[in-house]
Amino acid sequence: MRLSLALCLVLVVSPALAQFPPPGVYGCTSEAGDTLGVLSLLVAGDYQWDADGVSVTGQVASAGTGVEALTGPLAGQHWSGDFSTELGETVFVFSTDIGKVTCR
């Protein structure tokens, strides 16, 4: 009985956990391969963006594998995209006002 209850809890909770991108530090590059900055994803949807010696913050929202900047400078540049995790590496691909941005 306990095993069945534990299994049900795992099945109910797992989809919710999969909807949030993993917190971490991701180096971001343009489509041409130019280094743009560092995206640090924190808990509860907070982010920090470090580029050209300037550090700014904001919030992102996620649904499934989709991610969208809601506030801060990345929202102003319309960062919206998806992430995937394979073999322990998470990669984000965003559409932005400056073109495609990949963060890994």
N, C-alpha and C positions, 0 to 999 in steps of 0.2 A: 504494500500500500504506500509506504513512504517513497519507494523508488518511483512509483507511478506519479505521485504528487510532485516529486522533484523533476521528473522528466517533463511534466506539463508546464511547470514554472519555466524551465529552460526554453521550451518551445514558444511560450507566450512572450517572454522577455527578449529573446534573441532578435526578432525582427526590429524591435525598437532600438536596440543597441547598434544594429547595423546601419541605422539611418544617419549617424553622426560621423563625420570624417575624423580620422584619428588625429588627436593632438600631436604636434611635432613641429620641427623646423624644416622648411622646404625652400630650396634654392630655386628661383624662378628665372626663366629665360624667354626671350622673344622667339618668334617663329624662325628668325634668321640665326638664332643661337646666341644672341647677345645677352649677357648677364644683366638682369633688371633689378634684382633685390632679393630679400629674404622674407618669406611669409612664415610667421610663427602662429600656428593655430593653438589656442588655449582652450580650456574647458568652457562649457556653456556658450560656445559660439563666438567668443572674443578672438580677435586677431591683432597681431602687431606686424606692421610692414616697415622694414628697414631698407632704405635705398639712399645712396648718395650722402651718407652721414646723417640722415634724418630718420627719426623713428616716429610713427604715427599708429593710432589704434582705431578699431571699429568692431563691428559685429557682422557675422555671416549667419545665414539660415541654410538648413539642409533638409532635403526630403529624398529618401532613397539614396541614390548616388549623386543627386544634383546639389550644387552649392551656389549661393548667390550672396554677394556682399550687400548688406542692408544699410550700413552706416560707414562713415569715414571716407577716406580718399578713394578706396577701391570701389565703393558704391558710386562715387562721382564719376568714375571711369567705366561703370557698368560691367564689373567683373561678374560673370555668370558662366557656370560650366558643370563639369562632372569629375568624379574621382573614381579610381579603381585601385584595388590592392591585390597584387599577385606576388607570390613568393616573398612575402614580408615587405614589399616596397609599395608605397602609396604614391600615385601620380595624379596630379590635378591638371586638367586642360580647361582653360578659361577662354571665353570670347570676351574681348574688351574693346574699348574705344581705340586702343593702339594696335589691335590685331590679336592673334592667338598667343596666349601665354601658357607655358607649361611649367609646373612646379613639381619638383621631386626631391 
